[in-house]
Amino acid sequence: MPAAPSSDPFLGSVRAMLSATPWDLMSAWHALLGPAYSFSLFSRPCVSLACPSLLRGVLHTQHSLFQKDVSFTYAPFLPLLGRGLVTAEGREWRRQRTKMSRALRIEVLEGIPGITLRAAQRLFSLLDERAAGGGTTDLSEAFRHLALQVVSEAILSLPPGEADRTFATMYLPIVEEGNRRVWNPLRAYAVALPFWWRHRADVRRLDRYIDSLISARLRTPAASWPADVLSKVLSNFVDSPASRRQVRDEVKTFILAGHETSAAMLAWAAHELVKGGGALEALREEAGRVWPGSSCATWTEEQLPSRTEELCDLTYSEACLKEALRLFSVVPTVTRTATKTTEIDGHTFPKGTTVMVGIQAVHSDPAHWPEPKAYRPERFLPGAPEIKPYTFIPFIDGPRNCLGQYLALLESKMVLSLLFKEFDVTPVAGMGGEKHPYMVPVVPKHGIVVRARRRVQAA
């Protein structure tokens, strides 16, 4: 296996990655060195993979031999993930996965269209208010609040105002410090510096808040619990400090995973669509067929198209989102650790090797995606050339694929379709579109700042 350039026996490739956007550099190394190469980070042996057959082995056929890298790359985010579904392994992971799969795939999804409609109505009211005053809107920030409101209501039945007052301010500082620790692990040990104590206080504040929500739910009769994810998690609950910590970790995981990726996916799709052209025209043509003629401002949940019928016809809207996920790779890489020396397709992975799944690299490989830098939603439409397995993995394939992908795509295609059906969206010159080099997931660094005006009158 070829090795990536390295100039420091201890730091390995760290300096090279800090000198550029790491994900772009790793993709460039794949173009130079092939679908698999080795490198090191802080003397830790690593490999990066962008070959479908190797990815299938790591993520599916031999996934039990490649566990989440909790001690290294996931470590900065453990205050948010804990021992929830993302980081759990073995029997505990299977138990959690079985318990949550039906709730997230079927039962909770039934309420998502109504929750999303109300969130879109609030967003569109804000856009109308800004338009009346001649102002602009940062869509990336607006989408973040919308996605957070949706997932907070779906998981905890929180009203939007409370979600904005609590999670919107609690999560971001913790996520930002986690991102900094990915590239500067020494920050985790800087106990003499104020930021270390601020981070510790932020985590405690979030934990106390979620503990209070769990306690309040448990104090009420189960028969009166709302039909949300927390109620599903608490079914057959045996109260103990360990059980409460487990539930808290699940809630934190769902809130984090349930809004960050959706918001970034919407922002990047909007970034491409505001350029106009055929993609925007096709999106609007589809929206005109699926949605009623009047503005959604006065709709009720009962007036929404069926989730299992008409909303399934939002195929072009969904294709726009999937192409944004491919082109920008909202999560550019995920990591695993080889628990024993393993061989896949002639490549040996020694025990302890950190395996980086090159999501961005495989998404930008011209062997799988002609004109990989072009935004072409048609790649994902029925009748398009078949997408080869393990060449499109924004939600990971295999047994550990993302359970929340169905919720994210349903919510996001509704918002994207309605937004461009009802508004003319014009980007502000010189703003938006640059990838943040060190954020996980990748988000627009300077926002998607636009002016939005109604295309139709509210009924």
C-alpha positions in Angstrom: 0.0 0.0 0.0 1.6 3.3 -1.0 2.3 5.9 1.7 1.2 9.6 1.7 3.9 12.3 2.0 5.2 12.8 5.6 8.0 15.0 6.9 7.8 14.4 10.7 8.3 11.1 12.5 5.9 12.0 15.3 3.3 14.3 13.7 3.3 12.3 10.5 0.9 14.0 8.0 -0.6 16.4 10.6 1.3 19.5 9.3 0.3 18.8 5.7 -3.3 18.5 6.7 -3.3 21.7 8.7 -1.8 23.5 5.7 -4.9 22.8 3.6 -8.4 21.6 3.9 -7.7 18.0 5.1 -10.5 16.3 3.2 -9.5 17.9 -0.1 -5.9 16.9 0.6 -6.8 13.3 1.3 -8.9 13.2 -1.9 -5.9 14.6 -3.8 -3.7 11.9 -2.3 -6.2 9.3 -3.5 -6.0 10.7 -7.0 -2.2 10.4 -6.8 -1.7 7.2 -4.9 -4.8 5.1 -5.7 -7.8 3.8 -3.8 -5.8 2.9 -0.7 -2.8 4.5 1.0 -1.2 4.7 4.4 -0.2 7.6 6.5 0.3 8.5 10.2 -1.2 11.0 12.6 0.7 11.6 15.9 2.6 8.3 15.3 -0.8 6.5 14.9 -0.9 4.2 11.8 -3.7 5.1 9.5 -5.0 4.1 6.1 -7.5 5.9 3.9 -9.9 3.9 1.6 -11.9 5.0 -1.4 -12.3 1.6 -3.2 -15.9 0.2 -3.2 -14.7 -3.4 -2.6 -12.5 -2.4 0.4 -15.3 -0.2 1.8 -17.7 -3.1 1.5 -15.4 -5.2 3.6 -14.9 -2.5 6.3 -18.5 -1.4 6.5 -20.4 -4.6 5.8 -18.9 -8.1 5.3 -16.2 -7.7 8.1 -17.7 -4.8 10.0 -17.5 -6.5 13.3 -13.7 -6.4 13.0 -13.6 -2.6 12.5 -15.1 -0.8 15.4 -15.7 2.9 15.9 -12.5 4.7 16.8 -13.7 6.0 20.2 -10.2 6.5 21.7 -8.9 8.8 19.0 -11.0 10.5 16.3 -14.3 10.2 18.1 -12.9 11.1 21.5 -13.4 14.9 21.1 -17.1 14.3 20.5 -17.8 11.8 23.3 -19.3 14.6 25.5 -22.1 14.6 22.9 -22.2 11.0 21.8 -21.4 9.2 25.1 -22.3 5.5 24.7 -25.2 6.2 22.4 -26.0 4.4 19.2 -23.1 5.9 17.3 -20.4 4.7 19.6 -21.9 1.5 21.1 -20.4 -1.8 19.9 -21.3 -5.5 20.0 -24.3 -6.7 21.9 -25.1 -3.3 23.3 -25.1 -1.8 19.9 -27.5 -4.5 18.5 -29.8 -4.0 21.5 -30.0 -0.2 20.9 -30.3 -0.5 17.2 -33.2 -3.0 17.4 -35.0 -0.8 19.8 -34.7 2.4 17.8 -35.0 1.2 14.2 -38.8 0.8 14.1 -39.4 4.1 16.0 -37.2 6.1 13.6 -38.2 4.5 10.4 -42.0 4.2 10.8 -43.7 5.6 13.8 -41.9 8.9 14.3 -41.9 9.5 10.5 -45.6 9.7 10.4 -45.5 12.9 12.4 -42.5 14.5 10.5 -44.5 16.1 7.6 -46.7 18.1 10.1 -43.7 19.1 12.2 -41.8 20.1 9.1 -44.7 22.1 7.7 -44.9 24.2 10.9 -41.2 24.8 10.9 -41.3 25.8 7.2 -44.1 28.2 8.0 -42.0 29.9 10.7 -39.0 30.1 8.3 -41.2 31.6 5.5 -42.7 34.1 7.9 -39.1 35.2 8.8 -38.3 35.5 5.1 -41.4 37.7 4.5 -40.4 39.9 7.5 -36.8 40.3 6.2 -38.0 41.0 2.7 -40.4 43.7 3.9 -37.5 45.5 5.5 -35.1 45.0 2.6 -32.9 42.7 4.7 -31.0 39.5 3.9 -31.1 36.0 5.5 -28.3 33.5 6.1 -30.0 30.4 4.9 -27.4 28.1 6.5 -28.2 29.5 9.9 -31.9 29.5 9.2 -31.8 25.9 8.1 -29.9 25.0 11.2 -32.6 26.4 13.4 -35.3 24.7 11.3 -33.6 21.3 11.5 -33.1 21.7 15.2 -36.7 22.6 15.8 -37.9 19.6 13.8 -35.7 17.1 15.5 -36.3 18.6 19.0 -40.1 18.2 18.5 -39.8 14.7 17.0 -37.5 13.5 19.8 -38.6 15.4 22.8 -41.9 17.2 21.8 -40.2 20.6 22.6 -41.8 23.7 21.2 -39.7 25.7 18.7 -39.0 28.6 21.1 -37.6 26.3 23.7 -35.4 24.5 21.2 -34.0 27.8 20.0 -33.4 29.0 23.6 -31.7 25.8 24.7 -30.2 23.4 22.2 -29.4 26.2 19.7 -27.0 27.8 22.2 -25.9 24.7 24.1 -24.7 22.5 21.2 -22.6 24.8 19.1 -19.9 25.6 21.6 -19.4 21.9 22.4 -19.3 21.0 18.7 -16.8 23.8 18.0 -14.5 22.7 20.8 -14.7 19.1 19.6 -13.6 20.2 16.1 -10.7 22.1 17.5 -9.6 19.0 19.5 -9.6 16.9 16.4 -6.7 18.9 15.1 -5.1 19.9 18.4 -5.6 17.0 20.8 -3.5 18.8 23.5 -6.5 21.0 24.1 -8.2 18.1 25.9 -5.4 18.4 28.6 -5.1 22.2 28.9 -6.7 22.3 32.4 -4.9 25.5 33.2 -6.6 27.5 30.4 -10.1 29.1 30.6 -11.5 27.4 27.5 -11.0 23.9 29.1 -13.3 24.9 32.0 -15.8 26.6 29.7 -16.1 23.4 27.7 -16.6 21.4 30.9 -19.3 23.8 32.1 -21.0 23.7 28.7 -21.2 19.9 28.8 -22.5 19.9 32.3 -25.1 22.4 31.4 -26.4 20.3 28.5 -26.4 17.2 30.6 -28.4 18.8 33.4 -30.9 20.1 30.9 -31.5 16.8 29.3 -31.6 15.1 32.7 -34.4 17.5 33.6 -36.4 16.6 30.5 -36.1 12.9 31.3 -37.0 13.3 34.9 -40.1 15.4 34.0 -41.2 12.7 31.5 -40.8 9.9 34.1 -42.8 11.9 36.7 -45.9 11.8 34.4 -48.0 8.6 33.7 -46.8 6.7 30.7 -50.3 6.8 29.3 -50.0 10.5 28.8 -46.6 10.5 27.1 -46.4 12.0 23.6 -45.6 9.8 20.7 -42.0 10.9 20.3 -38.6 9.2 20.3 -38.0 9.8 24.1 -41.2 7.9 24.9 -40.0 5.0 22.7 -36.6 5.0 24.5 -38.3 5.0 27.9 -40.6 2.1 27.1 -39.8 -0.8 29.4 -37.4 1.6 31.3 -35.9 0.3 34.5 -34.8 3.4 36.4 -31.2 3.6 37.6 -28.4 6.1 37.3 -26.8 4.1 34.5 -30.1 3.8 32.6 -30.6 7.5 32.8 -27.1 8.2 31.5 -27.8 5.8 28.6 -31.1 7.6 27.7 -29.3 11.0 28.0 -26.6 9.8 25.6 -29.2 8.6 23.1 -31.0 11.9 23.2 -27.8 13.9 22.7 -26.8 11.7 19.8 -30.1 12.0 18.1 -30.2 15.8 18.5 -26.7 16.2 17.2 -27.0 13.8 14.3 -30.5 14.8 13.5 -29.9 18.5 12.8 -26.3 19.1 11.8 -26.4 17.0 8.6 -29.9 18.1 7.5 -29.0 21.7 7.9 -25.7 21.4 6.0 -27.4 19.3 3.2 -30.1 21.9 2.8 -27.6 24.8 2.7 -25.4 23.2 0.0 -28.4 22.3 -2.1 -29.7 25.8 -1.8 -26.2 27.1 -2.7 -26.4 25.3 -6.0 -30.0 26.1 -6.8 -29.8 29.8 -6.2 -27.5 29.9 -9.3 -30.6 29.2 -11.3 -30.6 27.1 -14.5 -32.2 23.8 -15.3 -32.0 22.3 -11.8 -34.1 25.1 -10.3 -36.6 25.0 -13.1 -37.0 21.2 -12.7 -37.4 21.5 -9.0 -40.1 24.1 -9.4 -41.9 22.1 -12.0 -42.1 19.2 -9.6 -43.1 21.3 -6.7 -46.0 22.7 -8.8 -47.3 19.2 -9.4 -47.0 17.9 -5.8 -48.1 20.9 -3.7 -51.4 22.7 -3.7 -51.5 26.0 -5.6 -51.6 28.4 -2.7 -48.9 29.4 -0.3 -48.3 26.9 2.6 -48.8 29.8 5.1 -52.3 28.8 5.9 -52.1 25.0 5.4 -52.9 22.6 8.2 -51.4 19.2 8.7 -54.5 17.6 7.3 -54.0 19.5 4.0 -50.5 18.0 3.4 -50.0 15.4 0.7 -49.7 11.8 1.9 -46.2 10.9 3.1 -46.4 7.5 1.5 -47.8 8.6 -1.8 -47.6 12.3 -3.0 -44.5 13.2 -1.0 -42.7 10.2 -2.5 -43.1 12.0 -5.8 -40.6 14.7 -4.7 -38.0 12.7 -6.5 -36.2 15.6 -8.1 -36.1 17.5 -4.7 -34.5 14.4 -3.1 -32.1 14.1 -6.1 -31.0 17.7 -5.5 -30.2 16.9 -1.8 -28.4 13.7 -2.7 -26.3 15.4 -5.3 -25.4 18.1 -2.7 -24.4 15.3 -0.3 -22.2 13.8 -3.1 -20.6 17.0 -4.3 -19.9 18.5 -0.9 -19.7 15.4 1.3 -21.3 16.9 4.4 -19.4 14.3 6.4 -16.2 13.8 4.4 -14.8 10.8 6.3 -15.6 8.4 9.1 -13.2 6.2 11.0 -12.9 2.7 12.2 -10.2 0.8 14.2 -9.1 -2.7 13.2 -9.6 -4.9 16.3 -7.5 -7.7 14.9 -5.2 -8.1 11.9 -7.5 -8.4 8.9 -7.1 -8.9 5.2 -9.5 -7.6 2.5 -8.8 -8.0 -1.2 -5.1 -8.5 -0.7 -4.7 -5.6 1.7 -3.6 -6.3 5.2 -4.8 -4.1 8.1 -2.8 -4.7 11.2 -4.6 -4.7 14.6 -4.9 -1.1 15.9 -4.9 0.6 12.4 -7.1 3.6 12.1 -9.1 3.1 8.9 -10.5 6.3 7.3 -13.5 5.7 5.0 -12.9 8.3 2.3 -16.4 9.4 1.7 -15.4 12.6 -0.1 -12.8 10.8 -2.1 -15.2 8.1 -3.4 -17.9 10.7 -4.1 -15.5 12.7 -6.3 -13.9 9.8 -8.1 -14.4 10.3 -11.9 -14.3 6.5 -12.4 -17.7 6.4 -10.6 -19.0 9.9 -11.2 -18.5 11.5 -14.7 -17.8 15.2 -14.3 -17.6 14.9 -10.5 -17.3 18.6 -9.8 -20.6 19.3 -11.7 -23.9 19.6 -9.8 -26.2 17.2 -11.7 -29.2 16.0 -9.7 -30.2 13.8 -12.7 -27.6 11.3 -11.5 -30.2 10.2 -8.8 -33.4 10.1 -10.8 -35.1 6.9 -11.9 -33.7 5.8 -15.2 -30.3 7.2 -14.6 -27.3 4.8 -14.8 -27.2 2.5 -11.8 -25.1 3.8 -8.9 -22.6 1.2 -7.9 -22.7 -0.1 -4.3 -20.4 1.8 -1.9 -19.8 4.7 -4.3 -22.5 6.9 -2.6 -22.3 6.5 1.1 -23.3 9.8 2.8 -25.2 7.9 5.4 -22.8 4.9 5.4 -23.8 1.5 4.0 -24.0 -1.8 5.8 -25.4 -2.7 9.2 -24.4 0.6 10.8 -26.0 2.8 8.3 -27.7 6.0 9.6 -31.2 5.3 11.0 -32.0 9.0 10.8 -31.5 9.2 7.0 -35.2 8.7 6.3 -36.2 11.5 8.6 -33.5 13.8 7.2 -34.4 13.3 3.6 -38.2 13.6 4.2 -37.9 16.8 6.1 -35.3 18.3 3.8 -37.0 17.6 0.5 -40.2 19.2 1.8 -38.4 22.3 2.9 -36.3 22.6 -0.3 -39.3 22.1 -2.6 -41.6 24.6 -0.7 -38.9 27.2 -0.4 -38.1 27.5 -4.1 -41.8 27.1 -5.1 -42.8 30.1 -3.0 -39.7 32.3 -3.1 -37.3 33.9 -5.5 -34.0 33.5 -3.7 -31.1 35.7 -4.8 -27.5 35.3 -3.4 -25.8 38.4 -2.0 -22.7 39.1 -4.0 -19.4 37.9 -2.5 -21.1 35.8 0.3 -21.4 32.1 0.9 -20.3 28.8 -0.6 -16.8 28.3 0.9 -16.3 25.1 2.8 -15.1 25.4 6.4 -11.8 23.5 6.4 -12.0 21.9 9.9 -15.7 21.5 10.7 -17.2 18.0 11.0 -19.6 17.8 9.4 -18.5 20.2 6.7 -20.6 23.4 6.7 -20.7 26.6 4.7 -18.0 28.8 6.4 -19.5 32.2 5.6 -23.1 31.2 5.2 -25.5 31.2 2.3 -26.7 34.9 2.5 -29.6 35.6 0.3 -32.5 38.0 -0.4 -35.8 36.1 -0.6 -39.1 37.5 -2.0 -42.4 35.8 -2.5 -43.3 34.4 -5.9 -46.9 33.8 -4.9 -49.3 35.5 -2.6 -50.4 33.9 0.6 -54.0 32.6 0.5 
